[in-house]
Amino acid sequence: MKLIIAYIQPERLNAVKQSLYSKEIYKMSVTNALGCGQQKGYHESYRGVDIEVNLLKKVRVEVAVNDEFVEPTVAAIVEGARTGSIGDGKIFVMALEDCVRIRTGEKGKEAIG
């Protein structure tokens, strides 16, 4: 079992969701996030004062999958999120020790579904 965490551009969320759905991956968690990387932010003028904005809006997508779904999930996220520009995001794949479905008490692979 793996936990896949992806940070993507907010405007690419629908494309990532559609790409995941096309590979029959329907379960995900999505949250808003702030971050910076190679982009290093941008400068903005507000009421005549120069402001440096170095934390940019991102979306964090988390998907817990069984081992056979890791590669299709990563490929779907890349397909939906890639624009070819700096700031497309990052994907992290981490080992997931256990999973418990609260409703039924199932554990492990069966709980992820």
N, C-alpha and C positions, 0 to 999 in steps of 0.2 A: 504494500500500500504506500502511496506517495501523496504528499500535499504539494500542489503546484500553486505558486503565488506569482502573479503577473502584475506589473505596474505598466499601465498603458495610457495613451492620450484619451481624455474624456470623450472626444468626438468619434473615437474609434470603437466605443463600447458596443454599439449596435452591430457593427461588422464582426466583432469578435464573437458576440452571442450567436449570430447567424451561422458563423463558421463552426462553432461548437455544436450547434443544433444539427448541422448537416452531417456531423460525425457521430450523432446520437449521444451527445454528452449534454445533459439537461440540468444537472445539479451544480450550482455555483453560488458563491457569496460575493457581493459587490459592495465596496465602500469607497467613499471619497478620501483622497489622501493629498498631501502636499509634499513636494520633494524637488531635488535638483541634482543634476549630474553634469554632463559635458556642456549642457546649455548654459549653465551659470546664470540663469535669470535674464532680466532685461531692465532698462531704465525707463522711468515714466515721470512725467511732470504733472504734479498736482498743485493747483493754485500757485504756480510759479516756483514750487520747490521740487528739486530733482530727487526722486525716490528710487532706490534700487530694490527691485522685486526679485529675490533669488529663490523663493520657494514657489514652484509652479504647480498648478492643479493637475493631479493625476487621478486615475481610478485604479483601485486595487481589486483584482479578481482572484478569488481563491477557489480551487477545485480539488477535492479529495477523490482520488481514483485508485482502482486496483492496478497492479503492475502492467497488465496488458493494454491499459488505456493511456499510459504515460505518453508514448510517442504520438498517438493521434491527437491527444489534448494539446501538447506543446505545438505540434504542427498547425492545428486549428487556430491557436492564439496568434502565432506568428503570421499566418495567412490573413487574419482579420485586422491585426494591429500594424502591420508593416506599411510605411509610406516611403521609406528610403531616406528619411531625414533624421537629423539628430533629434533625440527626444522620443523616439518610437517606444522606448521602454525596456524593461528587463523581465526575465522569467527565472524564477528560482524553483528547483525541484528538491524537496526534502523528504526524508524517510518519515513515515507515519507509523508510530509504534502500535497504536490501537484505535479503534473506533467503536462507539456504542450507540445503537439506535435506542433512544429513550423510550419510545412507545412500546417496543417489543422486547427490549433487552438483548437483541442480537448483537454479536460482537464480530470484529474483524471484517473480512471480505463481504460477508452477507449484510453487514450494517451499512456499508458504503453503497452497495447496490449496483 
